[in-house]
């Protein structure tokens, strides 16, 4: 990238290893190519980037901008808020993603990036934390890197993530009932995918740890050994040195590289409203250090959903 393109953005890193605020950009579907290229470069460098004051965006313009970065895809099981690609997380409806995860890793070509905008934010709390999974891999001692490079893990949406996001909502709504209703939708089609534990980033060439709470087990290992290794590697991801915490304001937009991060929406705001909307962008099938590519294990006959069907086919079908 040339210096002139880099200088077209005002990028201020937030922490030493992850996160930056980008200033002086009004996000839209008609951004100049040079600005868009600089945004992508900032994303790959800082893993998650933040834009304040983007409250001019609505669902349509949110999508128009996201399309400049990639091909939007809908969630494989949960209906969108706009009938197309917008995935809403509304805390008052029991949707609180307060576990460490990378989005939708239960399908092979999980999203490459997500674009999230804040509509309603609590007066206190409700922050989101991101982790740099490339830095976490680099932190591993050499013997652990060698081990991780050789492992595969099975990811699934039929997991306690879907059980634990419910909560007691306004007016005393039963969080258990909310969670059960969401779970019925979330696992309406059950997916299992085998991924390499370490994937090679297709743009930066970095090695990143591919884990998070959709992981059920390490392939080929007994349950106890599998859990011990998952917890061991996950601890490196969650190290404070590898984290950035964002305090939301209405109109903020966050874009993160879903191939090099995990994130956690902190559930510390009781019954205050919190509404954010996300568009995810179609990803690629991960390749491990040894060239192994992720494979779908279940269902046996893949339904026609993002991550399993080429994006151009979905587009032709109006998905």
N, C-alpha and C positions, 0 to 999 in steps of 0.2 A: 504494500500500500504506500502511496506517495504521501509526503509530508503535507501537501495541500489538502488531501482528502482527510487526513487525521485532524488537521487544524480546523476543519469545518464543523467539528463537534467540540463542545465543552464537556469533557469527561473527567469526573472527580472520583477517584477510588474512595471507597468507604472503609475498607479494611485491607490488611496486608495481602490476603490471598483470594478474596472473592468480593464482588459487588462494586458497582460504580453508579453514580448519578450522572445522567446525561441532561444537560441544560441547553436551552435555546432552540429546541426542536418542537414543532407542532406536528404531531403524528397525523398522517392522512394517507390515503391511497395514491396521492400524486407527489410523494416526496421525490426530489431529484435523485437520480441514480447514485451520484457521488455521496450524498447524505445517507442513502440506504446502505451503500457499501461500508461506510464508516460505522453505521449502527451495527451491522453484522460483525465487523471486526472487533468492535467494543464488546459485543456479546461473547465472541469466542475467547477473547482475552480475559474478561472479568466474570464470565459464567452467568451472572444475573445483572441486568441493568435496569435502572429506575428513571421514570420521567414524571415530574410533578406537573400539575395544572393541565391535564388532558381531558377536562370535563366536557369539552366539545364533542367527544366521541359518543355515539350511540351504537346499538348493535350492528347497524349496517356499515357505518364508517369504521368501527372496530374490525369488522371482517375485511373491509377494503384494504386497511393497512396491513392486517395479518397476511393477506394474499401476496403482498409484496415480498414477504419473507419466506413463503412456502405455500403448500397446498393445505387449506383447512380440512380437518376431519372431525366427524362427530364421535361421541363416546360410543364404544362398542355395545353397551347395554343400557345406559341411562339416557332417557329422552332429553333433547336439547331444549333450552328456554325459548328459542326463536323458531323452532322447527327445522333448523339447519345445523349450525355448528356451535352456537353459544351454549356453554355448560355453566349453569348458575350454581354457586355455593351460597345458600341462604341459611344462616345459623338458626333462624327461627323455625326452619323446617327440618332441623336435625342434622344438617350437613356440616360437620366440623372435622376437617382432615387433620386431626392432631396426632399424627404418627409420621415417622420418617418414611418417606416414599419417593420414588420416581414415578411420574405419571404413566399409568396403563402398561406396565411392563409385563402384564399377563398375556399380551399378544406379541408376535415376533417383531414386527416393524413398529415398535411403540413410538410415540411422537418425538420429533427431534427438538421441538421447542414449544413453549406456551406463552401466550400474551394475555395477561390478566389485568383487568381494570377494576377500580374500587368505586362502588356506587353508594354504599352506606357503611360507615365505620363507627365502631364503639367510641364513646368518649374516653375510655381507658382500656388498655389491653388490645387483644386481637392482632398482634404483630405476626409476621411470618418470618421464619428462619430458613436460610438456604445453606447447604454444605457443598463444598468443592470436592467432588469424588476423584478428580485427577490429583489434587494435592494430597488427598488421603492415600491414594496408591503410592505416591512418591514417598510418603512418610513410612511406609512399611519397611522393616528390615529386609535385606536381600533374601533370606530364606523364606520369609512369608510372601514376598513378591513371587518367588518361584513357585510356591505352593498355589497361590491364588491364580497364577497364569494357567495352571493345569486343571482348574475346577470348573464344573458346570453347576448351575442351580435351577431348580424348577420354581417358576412363579405362577401364581393363580389368583383369580379374583374371588374364589371360594375360600375366604380367609377371614380371620377375626377383624381385619380392617373394617369390613362391612358391619360387624356387630358393634364395634366400639365407637362409631361416630355419632350415635344417638345421644341425646341429652334431655334433661328436663326443661322444656321450653316455657315461654310466657304463659301465665295462667295455670301453671302446674301440669302442662301436657306431659304424658308419660314418655320419657326418653326411650324406655325399652320398646314401647310400641312403635315409636318413630323409627328406631333403628331396625326393627323387624320389617317394617314396610319398605324401608330403603333397601335392606338386604335382599328382599324378594325381587326387586328390580335389578339391583347390582349384579346378582348371580343368576339372572333369568336365563342366560347362557353361560355355562361354566367353561372357563378357559384354563389350560395349563400349557406353559411354554418353557422349554429348556434354553437358557441363555448361558453364555460364558460368564464366569464371575468377573473377569476382566475383559472389557471390550476396547477396541482400538477406535479412537474418534476419527470419523472419516474426513474431517476438515483439518484438525490440528495435529493429528497423529498421536496425541496423548493417550496413555492408557488410563482408563477410569474403572472404578469399582462399580459393578452393576448389581446392586442389592436392594435394600428397602423392604418395607413390610408386606409386599406381595410375594416375597420369597417364602416358600414352604420348606424346602430342604436342599441340601447339597446332594447332587446325583451320586448314587453309588455308595453312600455312607449311612451307617446306622443313625437313628434319630438323635441320640445324645451327642454323638460326634458332630453331626451336621449342625445342631443348634449351637454347640460350642464354637465352631468355626464362623458361623454367621455372626454371632455376637462379637467375636474377636475382631473381625474385619469391620463390622459396623462401628465399633468403638473408635477406630481411626477416623471414620467419616465424621463422627459427632464431636471430634476434638474441637475445643473453642477456637483454636488457631485457624480452622478450616471453615468457620461460620461467619455469616453476616445476618443481622437482624434488622428488619425494616418496620418502621412505625408508619402505618398507612395514614394517608389523608384522602378525602373524597377527590376523585379526579386523577389519582395516581395510576400509572401503568407500570407493570413489571414484566420484563421479558426474560425468561431463563432458558439456558441450554439444557434440555432435559436429558441429554446424553452425557452430561458431565456434572450433574447436581442431584441432590435430594433436597426435599423441603418439608417443613413442618409448620402447620398453622396453629399457633399457640391458643389454647382454649382457656383463657383466663378472664373472660369478660361477662360471665354469668348470663343473664337474659337480655343483655343489650343486643340490638340488631346489628348484623354484619352481613352485607351482601356484596359479593364480588362475582364477576363474570369472566370466563376464560374461553379462549379459542386455542386449540392445539393444532400443530402443524405436522403433517404426515412425515414419518421417519423412514429409516432404512433398516434392513435386517442386520443386527450387530454381527461383527466378526471378532473372534477371540485372537489372542496372540498366536495361537497355532493354526489360525485360519478357520476354525470351527464356526459355523453360522447357526444362529438360533433357529429352533424348529418347534412347530406347533405339535403338542402331544394330544390335546383334547380341545374341542370335539374332533372326532375322526374325520368328519366331513366339514370343512371350514365354512361357516356362514359368510355371507358377503358383507364384511365389516371392515372399517379402516384397520390397517396393520396386517390384513390378510389378503386384500384385493388391491391390485394396482390403482393408484389414485386417479389415473385417467379414465379407468372403467367406472369408478364411482361417480366421477364428474359427468360422464355421458349418461349415467342413470339418474342424474339430478340429486345425488346424495350429498 
